Amino acid sequence: MFKFIFKLRLEEFLALVLLIPMLFFMIIYYNTEGFRASNVDRFLITGVVFFLFLGIIKLKDLKILTISKIGRLIKIILDFLRETLPFAFCISIYTNMHDMVHLVNPNDVDYTLMAWDKYLFGVQPAIYLEQFITSNLTDFMYFSYSSFLIYVLLFPLYLYVKKQNVAFRETLVSVILTFYIGYVGYVIFPAVGPKFTMSHLFETSLSGTYITDRLSFLMNYEISEYTRRDCFPSLHNGVIFLILLFAFKHNKSYAFLFLPFAISLFFSTLYLRYHYFVDMIAGFLLAVIVFYFGPILNNWWEMKKNY
């Protein structure tokens, strides 16, 4: 049993571990009020891609691929998919898990998070930031917030292209580990965020131009206070901060170039009312912990795998 487990990479094992409760919750809560049927489709697609992934692991090392130019090109593509598809599993599990949190744990902690923000600042940050709202700033904030996945993928891809394999592996595995820990946090501390909890207190709407309308529609599609619980810890803040830490570790030029984009995204999570300030702090703390322990855990796993 343990030999089979350690034949997998760490991120592959984590995907299997999280897929099991996801499937269990889907079976338990299927057709109950608040269950989203789209999660079933997403799970089935994830299953198909997983079996495709197993095939890729076998195919990418076929010697026949090294004979021709087309074969070598196919091998390059297969190698890339073998490295990156576990992240796709991670995102699929992410979207399913935060949609079912309200079914697994209906005890939202929003008022506790609001109390912490009030204790720290004397005001609610989302309400305080209303005085700075402009249509142009709102456009910029939505652009920053919606660029999250692009930022997450860009640095690992840069490392992969540069063939900095050790840096690529420890960065990608740590990012995936952060996501998975965040999912557990969602279940333990379910929260819907200021956007809904404090909607009756806001006096200024987040209105922008056509850009804001389109981006907000895409991000808020089928998101409501009745389904999604993905605030604490803030993975938008945590994962981007983690990327920033690894960028300073492996490529300072990239880090300084990325820094203003990261800061604007951090600010956008509060400005757009998606997160409380304590969500942000929890995300930063998670990033620091995984930044230190992620590579250590991955190295230990690789040693066990190759033993």
SEZAGU-615597 format. One line per field, with one value per residue (C-alpha): residue in one letter; z, y, x; residue number from 1. Coordinates in Angstrom, 1 decimal. Each point is the difference from the previous one (the first is absolute). Example, Ala and Ser with C-alpha at 12.3 -4.5 7.8 and 13.67 -1.06 7.14 Angstrom:
% residues 2
code = (A,S)
pz = (7.8,-0.7)
py = (-4.5,3.4)
px = (12.3,1.4)
pos = (1,2)
***
This chain:
% residues 307
code = (M,F,K,F,I,F,K,L,R,L,E,E,F,L,A,L,V,L,L,I,P,M,L,F,F,M,I,I,Y,Y,N,T,E,G,F,R,A,S,N,V,D,R,F,L,I,T,G,V,V,F,F,L,F,L,G,I,I,K,L,K,D,L,K,I,L,T,I,S,K,I,G,R,L,I,K,I,I,L,D,F,L,R,E,T,L,P,F,A,F,C,I,S,I,Y,T,N,M,H,D,M,V,H,L,V,N,P,N,D,V,D,Y,T,L,M,A,W,D,K,Y,L,F,G,V,Q,P,A,I,Y,L,E,Q,F,I,T,S,N,L,T,D,F,M,Y,F,S,Y,S,S,F,L,I,Y,V,L,L,F,P,L,Y,L,Y,V,K,K,Q,N,V,A,F,R,E,T,L,V,S,V,I,L,T,F,Y,I,G,Y,V,G,Y,V,I,F,P,A,V,G,P,K,F,T,M,S,H,L,F,E,T,S,L,S,G,T,Y,I,T,D,R,L,S,F,L,M,N,Y,E,I,S,E,Y,T,R,R,D,C,F,P,S,L,H,N,G,V,I,F,L,I,L,L,F,A,F,K,H,N,K,S,Y,A,F,L,F,L,P,F,A,I,S,L,F,F,S,T,L,Y,L,R,Y,H,Y,F,V,D,M,I,A,G,F,L,L,A,V,I,V,F,Y,F,G,P,I,L,N,N,W,W,E,M,K,K,N,Y)
pz = (0.0,1.0,-2.9,-2.4,1.8,-0.3,-3.7,-0.4,0.2,3.0,-2.0,-1.6,3.4,1.4,-3.0,0.8,3.7,-0.8,-2.8,2.4,2.4,-3.0,-1.5,3.4,0.5,-3.5,0.7,3.4,-1.1,-3.5,-0.8,3.4,0.2,-0.9,-1.9,-3.5,-2.7,-1.9,2.7,-1.3,-3.5,1.2,2.0,-2.9,-2.2,2.7,0.0,-3.8,0.1,2.9,-2.1,-2.9,2.4,0.9,-3.7,-0.5,2.8,-2.0,-3.5,0.6,0.6,-3.2,-1.9,-3.3,0.7,-0.3,-3.5,-2.0,0.3,0.4,2.7,1.9,-0.2,1.3,2.9,0.8,0.2,2.1,2.4,0.5,0.6,2.4,2.1,-0.2,0.0,3.8,0.3,-2.1,2.5,2.8,-1.6,-0.7,3.6,1.1,-2.0,1.3,3.6,0.6,-1.6,2.5,3.1,1.0,-0.1,2.0,2.6,0.1,2.9,-1.6,1.9,-1.8,3.1,1.8,-2.9,0.0,3.8,-0.5,-2.7,2.2,2.9,-2.2,-1.8,1.8,-3.3,-2.7,-2.7,-2.9,1.3,0.7,-3.6,-1.4,0.1,-2.6,-2.5,-3.6,-3.2,-1.3,3.2,0.1,-3.6,1.1,3.1,-1.9,-2.6,2.8,1.9,-3.2,-1.0,3.0,-2.0,-2.6,2.7,1.6,-3.2,-1.5,2.4,0.1,-3.8,-0.1,2.1,-2.1,-3.3,1.6,1.0,3.6,1.0,3.7,0.4,-2.2,2.0,3.5,-1.2,-1.7,2.8,2.6,-1.8,-0.3,3.7,0.9,-1.9,1.7,3.5,-1.0,-0.9,3.5,1.4,-1.9,1.6,3.5,-0.3,-2.6,-0.9,-2.9,0.2,0.4,-3.4,1.3,3.8,0.0,-3.1,2.0,1.3,-3.3,-1.3,-3.1,-2.8,-1.7,-3.4,-2.7,-3.8,-2.4,1.1,3.6,-1.1,-2.1,2.6,2.9,-1.9,-0.8,3.6,1.6,-2.3,2.0,3.2,2.8,3.7,-0.1,-1.6,0.2,3.1,-0.9,2.2,2.9,-0.7,-3.1,-2.7,-2.3,2.5,1.2,-3.3,-1.6,3.0,-0.3,-3.6,1.0,2.6,-2.4,-2.6,2.4,0.8,-3.6,-2.2,1.6,-3.3,-0.5,3.6,-0.2,-3.3,1.5,3.3,-1.0,-1.7,3.2,2.2,-2.2,0.2,3.8,0.2,-2.4,2.3,2.6,-2.4,-1.9,3.3,-0.6,3.2,3.5,1.1,2.3,-3.1,-1.6,3.1,0.2,-3.7,0.6,3.0,-1.9,-2.9,2.4,1.6,-3.3,-1.5,2.7,0.5,-3.6,-1.6,3.1,-0.2,-3.8,0.4,2.7,-2.2,-3.0,2.2,1.1,-3.6,-1.2,2.9)
py = (0.0,2.5,-1.0,0.9,3.4,0.9,-0.9,3.1,3.5,2.1,2.1,-3.1,-1.6,3.1,0.1,-3.5,0.8,3.0,-1.8,-2.6,2.4,2.0,-3.1,-0.9,3.4,0.0,-3.4,1.1,3.4,-0.7,1.6,1.6,3.7,2.1,-2.8,1.1,-2.6,1.5,-1.4,-3.5,0.9,1.5,-3.1,-2.3,2.2,-0.1,-3.8,-0.2,2.3,-2.0,-3.2,1.9,1.2,-3.6,-0.8,2.9,-1.2,-3.3,1.5,2.7,-2.4,-2.1,-0.3,0.2,3.7,0.8,-1.3,2.8,3.8,-0.4,-2.7,2.4,2.8,-2.3,-1.0,3.7,0.5,-3.2,1.0,3.4,-1.5,-2.5,2.9,2.3,-2.1,-0.5,3.8,-0.5,-2.6,2.4,2.8,-2.5,-1.2,3.7,1.0,-3.1,0.3,3.7,-0.7,-2.8,1.6,1.5,-3.6,-1.6,2.8,2.5,2.0,3.1,2.0,3.3,1.9,-1.3,1.2,3.4,0.3,-0.6,2.6,2.5,-0.8,0.6,3.1,1.4,-0.1,-2.6,0.4,-0.6,2.8,2.4,-0.5,1.2,3.6,-0.9,-1.6,1.3,-1.7,-0.1,-1.4,-2.6,-1.0,-0.4,-1.9,-2.5,-0.4,-0.7,-2.4,-2.0,-0.4,-2.4,-3.2,1.6,1.2,-3.5,-1.7,2.5,-0.4,-3.9,0.1,2.4,-2.4,-2.9,1.7,1.0,-3.7,1.0,-3.4,0.1,3.5,-0.9,-3.1,1.6,3.0,-2.0,-2.6,2.7,1.9,-3.1,-0.8,3.5,-0.5,-3.3,1.4,2.9,-2.3,-1.5,3.5,0.7,-3.0,0.8,3.8,0.5,3.6,1.8,3.3,3.7,0.2,-1.8,0.2,3.8,0.8,2.0,2.3,1.0,3.5,0.0,-2.6,-1.5,1.4,0.3,-0.1,-2.8,-1.7,-0.2,-1.3,-2.8,-1.0,0.1,-2.0,-2.7,-0.2,0.2,-2.4,-2.5,1.3,0.9,0.2,-3.3,-2.1,1.2,0.0,0.9,2.8,-1.2,-0.3,2.2,-2.0,2.9,1.7,-3.1,-1.6,3.2,0.9,-3.5,0.5,3.3,-1.7,-2.7,2.7,1.8,-3.3,-1.1,3.2,3.4,1.8,-1.8,0.7,3.8,0.1,-2.0,1.8,2.9,-2.4,-2.1,3.0,1.2,-3.5,0.0,3.4,-1.1,-2.8,2.6,2.7,-2.3,-1.4,-3.6,-0.3,1.2,1.2,-3.0,-2.2,1.7,-0.4,-3.7,-0.4,1.7,-2.2,-3.1,1.1,0.5,-3.4,-1.8,1.9,-1.4,-3.5,-0.7,-0.7,-2.0,-2.2,-0.4,-1.0,-2.5,-1.4,-0.3,-1.8,-2.5,-0.4,-0.8,-2.2)
px = (0.0,2.7,2.1,-2.8,-0.5,3.6,0.0,-2.2,1.4,-1.1,-2.5,-1.5,-0.5,-1.6,-2.4,-1.1,-0.4,-2.3,-1.9,-1.3,-1.8,-1.2,-1.6,-1.5,-1.5,-1.4,-1.8,-1.2,-1.4,-1.0,-3.4,-0.2,-0.9,3.1,1.7,1.3,-0.4,3.0,2.3,-0.9,1.0,3.2,0.8,-0.6,2.2,2.7,-0.2,0.4,3.0,1.5,-0.1,1.4,2.8,0.8,0.3,2.3,2.3,0.4,0.2,2.5,2.9,-0.6,3.3,-1.9,-0.6,3.7,0.3,-1.7,-0.5,-3.7,0.6,2.4,-2.6,-2.7,2.4,0.6,-3.8,-0.5,2.8,-1.7,-3.4,1.5,1.4,-3.0,-3.2,0.2,-0.6,-3.1,-1.3,0.8,-2.2,-2.8,-0.1,0.2,-3.1,-1.9,1.0,-0.9,-3.5,-0.7,1.4,-3.4,-1.4,2.8,0.3,-2.9,1.4,1.4,2.6,-0.4,-1.0,3.1,2.2,-1.8,0.6,3.7,0.2,-1.9,2.3,3.1,-1.1,-3.0,-1.9,-0.8,2.7,-2.5,-2.2,2.9,1.2,-3.3,1.4,2.6,-2.3,0.2,-1.1,3.6,1.4,-2.7,0.9,3.6,-0.9,-2.1,2.8,2.4,-2.2,-1.0,3.6,0.6,0.3,2.2,2.4,0.0,0.8,2.4,2.9,0.1,-0.3,3.0,2.0,-1.0,1.0,3.3,0.5,0.5,-1.5,0.6,-1.4,-3.0,-0.8,0.2,-2.0,-2.8,-0.2,-0.1,-2.7,-2.2,0.7,-1.2,-3.2,-0.8,0.7,-2.2,-2.9,0.2,-0.1,-3.2,-1.7,1.1,-0.6,-2.8,-0.5,-1.8,1.8,-0.8,-1.6,-3.1,0.3,0.2,-2.0,-2.5,2.7,1.6,-1.0,2.1,-0.3,3.1,-1.0,2.5,0.1,-0.8,3.2,-1.2,-3.4,1.5,2.6,-2.4,-2.5,2.6,1.2,-3.4,-1.7,-2.1,1.8,-2.3,-0.2,-2.0,2.7,3.6,2.2,3.6,1.2,2.1,2.9,0.1,1.7,0.1,2.3,1.8,0.9,1.1,2.1,1.5,0.8,1.7,2.1,1.2,0.6,2.3,1.7,0.6,-0.1,0.1,-0.4,-3.3,-1.0,0.5,-1.9,-2.8,-0.2,-2.3,-2.4,0.0,-0.7,-2.8,-1.6,0.3,-1.7,-2.7,-1.2,-1.0,-1.1,-2.3,-1.5,0.9,2.1,0.4,3.4,0.5,-0.5,3.0,2.2,-1.0,1.0,3.3,0.8,-0.9,2.3,2.9,-0.5,-0.3,3.0,2.1,-1.4,-1.3,3.4,1.1,-3.1,0.4,3.7,-0.9,-2.7,2.4,2.5,-2.6,-1.2,3.5,0.9)
pos = (1,2,3,4,5,6,7,8,9,10,11,12,13,14,15,16,17,18,19,20,21,22,23,24,25,26,27,28,29,30,31,32,33,34,35,36,37,38,39,40,41,42,43,44,45,46,47,48,49,50,51,52,53,54,55,56,57,58,59,60,61,62,63,64,65,66,67,68,69,70,71,72,73,74,75,76,77,78,79,80,81,82,83,84,85,86,87,88,89,90,91,92,93,94,95,96,97,98,99,100,101,102,103,104,105,106,107,108,109,110,111,112,113,114,115,116,117,118,119,120,121,122,123,124,125,126,127,128,129,130,131,132,133,134,135,136,137,138,139,140,141,142,143,144,145,146,147,148,149,150,151,152,153,154,155,156,157,158,159,160,161,162,163,164,165,166,167,168,169,170,171,172,173,174,175,176,177,178,179,180,181,182,183,184,185,186,187,188,189,190,191,192,193,194,195,196,197,198,199,200,201,202,203,204,205,206,207,208,209,210,211,212,213,214,215,216,217,218,219,220,221,222,223,224,225,226,227,228,229,230,231,232,233,234,235,236,237,238,239,240,241,242,243,244,245,246,247,248,249,250,251,252,253,254,255,256,257,258,259,260,261,262,263,264,265,266,267,268,269,270,271,272,273,274,275,276,277,278,279,280,281,282,283,284,285,286,287,288,289,290,291,292,293,294,295,296,297,298,299,300,301,302,303,304,305,306,307)
***
